[in-house]
Amino acid sequence: MQYAFIDGARHAPEPNLEGICPVCSEATVSKCGPMRLWHWAHRGKRHCDSWWENETEWHRAWKSRFPPESREVVHFDSATGEKHVADVKTQCGVVVEFQNSAISLAELYARELFYGRMLWVVNGARFAAQFTVLHALPDPRSEFAQDLVFCPATSKWPRSSGIFWRKSENPDTKPGDLVELHSISSIKSEIEREYIGQHQFEWVRPHTVWFESTAPVFLDFGEDTLWRLQEYDSAIRCVQGVPKEQLIQSLL
């Protein structure tokens, strides 16, 4: 925990302090050693929030981009008595959860149901070597894109490569029929005109739980751009590049 209560006020950890946990109201002690992030902890190895995970430098760096009053906000369900600490809750009421470790589908759904308006920022460092952003795509809402069907791409092709077929050239196509394929390089200028940041991607051994999220999911690979997971159409998924600072400013 980054904050505990001392005399009724939220307090960051400092050496030799004792505080009160904002979730369970039990005693906490400050942990301010040289090897780990300064934090508050219950006595022993107990955690009162079942959704708790070890806080990393990555977590703390993200939280520091938001005002202190927006960090580690306790949510309480008066109907069930359930309490959980949101990593960030913005003034506009959106919860932001920063997820570093693996998460089960059951917990994913439980958190999204509990918090309501929320989004995920996922640390992609652990699977960055298995994730490749591929060629650009046109805005799927554009008139131009309505005639195109893109085939799943792979990093085995050159980075700018991809293939598609046109509905207008195959009006009576049924599953399994042969179609004339085209290289995406043939429509490069049209894609640039209709580009809104979307790309095909390849994810070797994907963490498929994130495909099931009902909330927006942003992958953070430590760069200035986050990649939001999206469905492009019924055939393929895509990611959309979002500047990190743009997302943060939209939430403040």
Short mmCIF file of the C-alpha atoms (twelve columns), coordinates in Angstrom:
data_MODEL
# 
_entry.id   MODEL 
# 
loop_
_atom_site.group_PDB 
_atom_site.id 
_atom_site.type_symbol 
_atom_site.label_atom_id 
_atom_site.label_alt_id 
_atom_site.label_comp_id 
_atom_site.label_asym_id 
_atom_site.label_seq_id 
_atom_site.Cartn_x 
_atom_site.Cartn_y 
_atom_site.Cartn_z 
_atom_site.pdbx_PDB_model_num 
ATOM 1   C CA . MET A 1   0.000   0.000   0.000   1 
ATOM 2   C CA . GLN A 2   1.132   3.499   -0.791  1 
ATOM 3   C CA . TYR A 3   -1.162  5.099   1.790   1 
ATOM 4   C CA . ALA A 4   -2.421  4.340   5.286   1 
ATOM 5   C CA . PHE A 5   -4.379  6.454   7.751   1 
ATOM 6   C CA . ILE A 6   -2.654  8.294   10.574  1 
ATOM 7   C CA . ASP A 7   -4.946  10.364  12.822  1 
ATOM 8   C CA . GLY A 8   -7.663  10.108  10.168  1 
ATOM 9   C CA . ALA A 9   -5.556  11.420  7.272   1 
ATOM 10  C CA . ARG A 10  -3.927  9.548   4.397   1 
ATOM 11  C CA . HIS A 11  -0.188  9.321   4.877   1 
ATOM 12  C CA . ALA A 12  2.656   8.041   2.701   1 
ATOM 13  C CA . PRO A 13  5.136   5.659   4.367   1 
ATOM 14  C CA . GLU A 14  8.046   7.078   6.309   1 
ATOM 15  C CA . PRO A 15  10.483  5.226   8.582   1 
ATOM 16  C CA . ASN A 16  9.178   3.996   11.936  1 
ATOM 17  C CA . LEU A 17  5.515   4.905   11.430  1 
ATOM 18  C CA . GLU A 18  2.373   2.943   12.245  1 
ATOM 19  C CA . GLY A 19  -0.922  3.462   10.500  1 
ATOM 20  C CA . ILE A 20  -4.377  2.038   9.875   1 
ATOM 21  C CA . CYS A 21  -5.278  0.055   6.752   1 
ATOM 22  C CA . PRO A 22  -7.945  1.891   4.709   1 
ATOM 23  C CA . VAL A 23  -9.622  -1.406  3.795   1 
ATOM 24  C CA . CYS A 24  -9.791  -3.484  6.991   1 
ATOM 25  C CA . SER A 25  -8.893  -0.820  9.617   1 
ATOM 26  C CA . GLU A 26  -6.201  -3.063  11.073  1 
ATOM 27  C CA . ALA A 27  -2.766  -1.838  12.104  1 
ATOM 28  C CA . THR A 28  -0.088  -1.394  9.447   1 
ATOM 29  C CA . VAL A 29  3.605   -0.619  9.663   1 
ATOM 30  C CA . SER A 30  5.777   1.365   7.281   1 
ATOM 31  C CA . LYS A 31  8.345   -0.610  5.294   1 
ATOM 32  C CA . CYS A 32  11.140  1.757   4.256   1 
ATOM 33  C CA . GLY A 33  14.152  -0.410  3.497   1 
ATOM 34  C CA . PRO A 34  16.783  0.333   0.848   1 
ATOM 35  C CA . MET A 35  15.947  -2.627  -1.427  1 
ATOM 36  C CA . ARG A 36  12.203  -2.233  -2.036  1 
ATOM 37  C CA . LEU A 37  9.697   0.533   -2.659  1 
ATOM 38  C CA . TRP A 38  8.603   2.225   0.542   1 
ATOM 39  C CA . HIS A 39  5.143   0.942   1.407   1 
ATOM 40  C CA . TRP A 40  2.696   0.092   4.169   1 
ATOM 41  C CA . ALA A 41  2.103   -3.521  5.161   1 
ATOM 42  C CA . HIS A 42  0.014   -5.476  7.638   1 
ATOM 43  C CA . ARG A 43  1.906   -7.202  10.380  1 
ATOM 44  C CA . GLY A 44  2.850   -10.669 9.161   1 
ATOM 45  C CA . LYS A 45  2.168   -11.656 5.560   1 
ATOM 46  C CA . ARG A 46  -1.552  -10.986 5.495   1 
ATOM 47  C CA . HIS A 47  -3.366  -9.121  2.721   1 
ATOM 48  C CA . CYS A 48  -6.928  -7.983  3.315   1 
ATOM 49  C CA . ASP A 49  -7.714  -7.347  -0.360  1 
ATOM 50  C CA . SER A 50  -7.950  -10.563 -2.380  1 
ATOM 51  C CA . TRP A 51  -7.125  -8.592  -5.551  1 
ATOM 52  C CA . TRP A 52  -3.837  -7.363  -4.142  1 
ATOM 53  C CA . GLU A 53  -0.591  -7.922  -6.072  1 
ATOM 54  C CA . ASN A 54  2.973   -6.939  -5.266  1 
ATOM 55  C CA . GLU A 55  3.487   -3.320  -6.231  1 
ATOM 56  C CA . THR A 56  6.365   -2.761  -8.626  1 
ATOM 57  C CA . GLU A 57  8.251   0.294   -9.860  1 
ATOM 58  C CA . TRP A 58  5.975   0.086   -12.905 1 
ATOM 59  C CA . HIS A 59  2.853   0.380   -10.712 1 
ATOM 60  C CA . ARG A 60  4.268   3.262   -8.707  1 
ATOM 61  C CA . ALA A 61  5.416   5.142   -11.816 1 
ATOM 62  C CA . TRP A 62  1.927   4.941   -13.292 1 
ATOM 63  C CA . LYS A 63  0.210   6.013   -10.077 1 
ATOM 64  C CA . SER A 64  2.539   8.975   -9.761  1 
ATOM 65  C CA . ARG A 65  1.063   10.415  -12.966 1 
ATOM 66  C CA . PHE A 66  -2.221  11.013  -11.135 1 
ATOM 67  C CA . PRO A 67  -2.998  13.332  -8.198  1 
ATOM 68  C CA . PRO A 68  -2.432  11.744  -4.755  1 
ATOM 69  C CA . GLU A 69  -6.133  11.940  -3.929  1 
ATOM 70  C CA . SER A 70  -6.895  9.756   -6.972  1 
ATOM 71  C CA . ARG A 71  -4.540  6.946   -5.935  1 
ATOM 72  C CA . GLU A 72  -5.583  3.838   -3.962  1 
ATOM 73  C CA . VAL A 73  -9.233  4.779   -3.575  1 
ATOM 74  C CA . VAL A 74  -11.276 2.333   -1.471  1 
ATOM 75  C CA . HIS A 75  -14.502 1.082   -3.039  1 
ATOM 76  C CA . PHE A 76  -17.222 -0.266  -0.763  1 
ATOM 77  C CA . ASP A 77  -20.323 -2.208  -1.811  1 
ATOM 78  C CA . SER A 78  -22.871 -1.495  0.896   1 
ATOM 79  C CA . ALA A 79  -25.078 -4.371  -0.277  1 
ATOM 80  C CA . THR A 80  -22.404 -7.054  0.154   1 
ATOM 81  C CA . GLY A 81  -19.905 -5.379  2.474   1 
ATOM 82  C CA . GLU A 82  -17.145 -6.049  -0.086  1 
ATOM 83  C CA . LYS A 83  -14.196 -3.643  -0.160  1 
ATOM 84  C CA . HIS A 84  -11.396 -3.281  -2.683  1 
ATOM 85  C CA . VAL A 85  -8.731  -0.673  -3.378  1 
ATOM 86  C CA . ALA A 86  -8.713  0.769   -6.903  1 
ATOM 87  C CA . ASP A 87  -5.235  1.654   -8.116  1 
ATOM 88  C CA . VAL A 88  -6.581  4.969   -9.409  1 
ATOM 89  C CA . LYS A 89  -10.030 6.531   -9.469  1 
ATOM 90  C CA . THR A 90  -10.112 9.734   -11.443 1 
ATOM 91  C CA . GLN A 91  -12.222 12.786  -10.668 1 
ATOM 92  C CA . CYS A 92  -14.445 11.854  -13.610 1 
ATOM 93  C CA . GLY A 93  -15.207 8.548   -11.871 1 
ATOM 94  C CA . VAL A 94  -13.182 6.148   -14.034 1 
ATOM 95  C CA . VAL A 95  -11.207 3.425   -12.251 1 
ATOM 96  C CA . VAL A 96  -7.801  2.566   -13.713 1 
ATOM 97  C CA . GLU A 97  -6.294  -0.787  -12.754 1 
ATOM 98  C CA . PHE A 98  -2.610  -1.404  -13.465 1 
ATOM 99  C CA . GLN A 99  -2.044  -5.130  -13.930 1 
ATOM 100 C CA . ASN A 100 1.426   -6.652  -13.886 1 
ATOM 101 C CA . SER A 101 0.765   -10.299 -13.033 1 
ATOM 102 C CA . ALA A 102 -1.479  -12.890 -14.669 1 
ATOM 103 C CA . ILE A 103 -5.179  -12.709 -13.865 1 
ATOM 104 C CA . SER A 104 -7.930  -15.314 -14.082 1 
ATOM 105 C CA . LEU A 105 -11.034 -14.782 -16.180 1 
ATOM 106 C CA . ALA A 106 -13.179 -15.030 -13.047 1 
ATOM 107 C CA . GLU A 107 -11.242 -12.246 -11.331 1 
ATOM 108 C CA . LEU A 108 -11.276 -10.133 -14.479 1 
ATOM 109 C CA . TYR A 109 -15.070 -10.279 -14.643 1 
ATOM 110 C CA . ALA A 110 -15.404 -9.746  -10.888 1 
ATOM 111 C CA . ARG A 111 -13.321 -6.575  -10.948 1 
ATOM 112 C CA . GLU A 112 -15.115 -5.167  -13.976 1 
ATOM 113 C CA . LEU A 113 -18.499 -5.837  -12.371 1 
ATOM 114 C CA . PHE A 114 -17.396 -4.336  -9.045  1 
ATOM 115 C CA . TYR A 115 -15.860 -1.136  -10.418 1 
ATOM 116 C CA . GLY A 116 -18.183 -0.469  -13.350 1 
ATOM 117 C CA . ARG A 117 -16.566 2.356   -15.319 1 
ATOM 118 C CA . MET A 118 -12.963 1.259   -15.605 1 
ATOM 119 C CA . LEU A 119 -10.045 0.484   -17.870 1 
ATOM 120 C CA . TRP A 120 -6.968  -1.720  -17.660 1 
ATOM 121 C CA . VAL A 121 -3.338  -0.840  -18.252 1 
ATOM 122 C CA . VAL A 122 -1.369  -4.084  -18.624 1 
ATOM 123 C CA . ASN A 123 2.397   -4.335  -18.270 1 
ATOM 124 C CA . GLY A 124 3.512   -5.832  -21.587 1 
ATOM 125 C CA . ALA A 125 7.171   -6.194  -20.605 1 
ATOM 126 C CA . ARG A 126 6.691   -9.884  -19.760 1 
ATOM 127 C CA . PHE A 127 5.449   -10.810 -23.243 1 
ATOM 128 C CA . ALA A 128 6.994   -8.063  -25.393 1 
ATOM 129 C CA . ALA A 129 9.178   -10.579 -27.237 1 
ATOM 130 C CA . GLN A 130 6.039   -12.496 -28.307 1 
ATOM 131 C CA . PHE A 131 4.099   -9.424  -29.448 1 
ATOM 132 C CA . THR A 132 4.576   -7.750  -32.844 1 
ATOM 133 C CA . VAL A 133 2.656   -4.774  -34.195 1 
ATOM 134 C CA . LEU A 134 2.123   -5.348  -37.931 1 
ATOM 135 C CA . HIS A 135 0.770   -3.315  -40.839 1 
ATOM 136 C CA . ALA A 136 -1.584  -0.360  -40.561 1 
ATOM 137 C CA . LEU A 137 -5.320  -0.643  -41.194 1 
ATOM 138 C CA . PRO A 138 -7.882  1.886   -42.428 1 
ATOM 139 C CA . ASP A 139 -10.663 3.150   -40.186 1 
ATOM 140 C CA . PRO A 140 -13.179 0.270   -40.284 1 
ATOM 141 C CA . ARG A 141 -16.026 2.829   -40.311 1 
ATOM 142 C CA . SER A 142 -14.792 4.419   -43.540 1 
ATOM 143 C CA . GLU A 143 -16.601 3.802   -46.805 1 
ATOM 144 C CA . PHE A 144 -13.326 2.589   -48.297 1 
ATOM 145 C CA . ALA A 145 -12.942 -0.174  -45.695 1 
ATOM 146 C CA . GLN A 146 -16.445 -1.542  -46.207 1 
ATOM 147 C CA . ASP A 147 -15.324 -3.335  -49.364 1 
ATOM 148 C CA . LEU A 148 -12.216 -4.934  -47.835 1 
ATOM 149 C CA . VAL A 149 -11.716 -8.199  -45.958 1 
ATOM 150 C CA . PHE A 150 -8.283  -8.482  -44.355 1 
ATOM 151 C CA . CYS A 151 -6.629  -11.838 -43.768 1 
ATOM 152 C CA . PRO A 152 -4.824  -12.560 -40.487 1 
ATOM 153 C CA . ALA A 153 -1.234  -11.374 -40.805 1 
ATOM 154 C CA . THR A 154 1.992   -12.816 -39.438 1 
ATOM 155 C CA . SER A 155 5.400   -11.409 -38.585 1 
ATOM 156 C CA . LYS A 156 6.922   -13.968 -40.983 1 
ATOM 157 C CA . TRP A 157 5.943   -11.581 -43.757 1 
ATOM 158 C CA . PRO A 158 7.728   -8.246  -44.153 1 
ATOM 159 C CA . ARG A 159 6.485   -5.716  -41.589 1 
ATOM 160 C CA . SER A 160 4.508   -3.694  -44.150 1 
ATOM 161 C CA . SER A 161 2.938   -6.745  -45.769 1 
ATOM 162 C CA . GLY A 162 -0.582  -8.029  -45.493 1 
ATOM 163 C CA . ILE A 163 -3.255  -9.373  -47.800 1 
ATOM 164 C CA . PHE A 164 -6.934  -8.686  -48.378 1 
ATOM 165 C CA . TRP A 165 -9.735  -9.381  -50.810 1 
ATOM 166 C CA . ARG A 166 -12.546 -7.204  -52.075 1 
ATOM 167 C CA . LYS A 167 -16.216 -7.965  -51.520 1 
ATOM 168 C CA . SER A 168 -17.078 -6.174  -54.746 1 
ATOM 169 C CA . GLU A 169 -14.930 -8.622  -56.716 1 
ATOM 170 C CA . ASN A 170 -16.456 -11.648 -54.992 1 
ATOM 171 C CA . PRO A 171 -20.148 -10.770 -54.457 1 
ATOM 172 C CA . ASP A 172 -21.384 -14.320 -53.987 1 
ATOM 173 C CA . THR A 173 -18.505 -15.659 -51.910 1 
ATOM 174 C CA . LYS A 174 -19.275 -18.451 -49.484 1 
ATOM 175 C CA . PRO A 175 -16.969 -19.886 -46.789 1 
ATOM 176 C CA . GLY A 176 -14.269 -21.968 -48.465 1 
ATOM 177 C CA . ASP A 177 -14.559 -20.283 -51.860 1 
ATOM 178 C CA . LEU A 178 -11.421 -19.061 -53.595 1 
ATOM 179 C CA . VAL A 179 -10.978 -15.304 -53.833 1 
ATOM 180 C CA . GLU A 180 -8.457  -13.041 -55.517 1 
ATOM 181 C CA . LEU A 181 -5.982  -11.760 -52.938 1 
ATOM 182 C CA . HIS A 182 -4.238  -8.402  -53.052 1 
ATOM 183 C CA . SER A 183 -1.170  -7.048  -51.303 1 
ATOM 184 C CA . ILE A 184 -1.847  -4.321  -48.781 1 
ATOM 185 C CA . SER A 185 0.922   -2.303  -50.418 1 
ATOM 186 C CA . SER A 186 -1.478  -1.680  -53.301 1 
ATOM 187 C CA . ILE A 187 -3.725  0.448   -51.070 1 
ATOM 188 C CA . LYS A 188 -1.046  2.131   -48.980 1 
ATOM 189 C CA . SER A 189 -2.117  5.677   -49.846 1 
ATOM 190 C CA . GLU A 190 -5.784  4.939   -49.104 1 
ATOM 191 C CA . ILE A 191 -4.882  3.442   -45.733 1 
ATOM 192 C CA . GLU A 192 -2.801  6.503   -44.870 1 
ATOM 193 C CA . ARG A 193 -5.785  8.703   -45.698 1 
ATOM 194 C CA . GLU A 194 -8.140  6.673   -43.465 1 
ATOM 195 C CA . TYR A 195 -5.619  5.802   -40.728 1 
ATOM 196 C CA . ILE A 196 -6.689  6.231   -37.075 1 
ATOM 197 C CA . GLY A 197 -3.849  4.313   -35.417 1 
ATOM 198 C CA . GLN A 198 -5.031  0.733   -35.936 1 
ATOM 199 C CA . HIS A 199 -2.733  -2.161  -36.838 1 
ATOM 200 C CA . GLN A 200 -2.883  -5.891  -37.141 1 
ATOM 201 C CA . PHE A 201 -0.726  -7.681  -34.594 1 
ATOM 202 C CA . GLU A 202 0.726   -11.077 -33.856 1 
ATOM 203 C CA . TRP A 203 0.800   -12.389 -30.287 1 
ATOM 204 C CA . VAL A 204 2.557   -15.715 -29.808 1 
ATOM 205 C CA . ARG A 205 1.027   -17.590 -26.846 1 
ATOM 206 C CA . PRO A 206 -1.418  -14.738 -26.154 1 
ATOM 207 C CA . HIS A 207 -2.876  -14.024 -22.746 1 
ATOM 208 C CA . THR A 208 -6.378  -14.631 -24.057 1 
ATOM 209 C CA . VAL A 209 -8.066  -13.424 -20.861 1 
ATOM 210 C CA . TRP A 210 -7.579  -9.869  -22.138 1 
ATOM 211 C CA . PHE A 211 -9.604  -10.626 -25.256 1 
ATOM 212 C CA . GLU A 212 -12.591 -11.302 -22.985 1 
ATOM 213 C CA . SER A 213 -12.510 -7.983  -21.147 1 
ATOM 214 C CA . THR A 214 -15.615 -5.811  -21.246 1 
ATOM 215 C CA . ALA A 215 -13.478 -2.778  -20.343 1 
ATOM 216 C CA . PRO A 216 -10.817 -1.084  -22.496 1 
ATOM 217 C CA . VAL A 217 -7.411  -2.812  -22.301 1 
ATOM 218 C CA . PHE A 218 -4.194  -0.881  -22.990 1 
ATOM 219 C CA . LEU A 219 -0.883  -2.719  -23.351 1 
ATOM 220 C CA . ASP A 220 2.186   -0.864  -22.072 1 
ATOM 221 C CA . PHE A 221 5.518   -1.878  -23.591 1 
ATOM 222 C CA . GLY A 222 7.440   0.935   -21.907 1 
ATOM 223 C CA . GLU A 223 7.162   3.319   -24.851 1 
ATOM 224 C CA . ASP A 224 5.326   6.617   -25.325 1 
ATOM 225 C CA . THR A 225 2.519   4.774   -27.134 1 
ATOM 226 C CA . LEU A 226 0.055   2.376   -25.529 1 
ATOM 227 C CA . TRP A 227 -1.686  -0.257  -27.657 1 
ATOM 228 C CA . ARG A 228 -5.407  -0.721  -27.065 1 
ATOM 229 C CA . LEU A 229 -6.788  -4.170  -27.878 1 
ATOM 230 C CA . GLN A 230 -9.765  -4.031  -30.218 1 
ATOM 231 C CA . GLU A 231 -11.844 -6.141  -32.566 1 
ATOM 232 C CA . TYR A 232 -11.429 -4.797  -36.089 1 
ATOM 233 C CA . ASP A 233 -14.145 -6.911  -37.669 1 
ATOM 234 C CA . SER A 234 -15.532 -10.425 -37.382 1 
ATOM 235 C CA . ALA A 235 -12.333 -11.886 -38.867 1 
ATOM 236 C CA . ILE A 236 -9.453  -10.169 -37.097 1 
ATOM 237 C CA . ARG A 237 -8.449  -8.273  -33.994 1 
ATOM 238 C CA . CYS A 238 -6.303  -5.181  -34.017 1 
ATOM 239 C CA . VAL A 239 -4.497  -2.786  -31.709 1 
ATOM 240 C CA . GLN A 240 -4.848  0.978   -31.795 1 
ATOM 241 C CA . GLY A 241 -1.945  3.191   -30.831 1 
ATOM 242 C CA . VAL A 242 -2.768  5.778   -28.173 1 
ATOM 243 C CA . PRO A 243 -0.158  8.248   -26.907 1 
ATOM 244 C CA . LYS A 244 0.344   7.588   -23.209 1 
ATOM 245 C CA . GLU A 245 0.097   11.252  -22.282 1 
ATOM 246 C CA . GLN A 246 -3.107  11.601  -24.295 1 
ATOM 247 C CA . LEU A 247 -4.793  8.842   -22.305 1 
ATOM 248 C CA . ILE A 248 -3.651  10.324  -18.998 1 
ATOM 249 C CA . GLN A 249 -4.854  13.812  -19.891 1 
ATOM 250 C CA . SER A 250 -8.242  12.435  -20.963 1 
ATOM 251 C CA . LEU A 251 -8.675  10.988  -17.476 1 
ATOM 252 C CA . LEU A 252 -7.605  13.997  -15.406 1 
# 
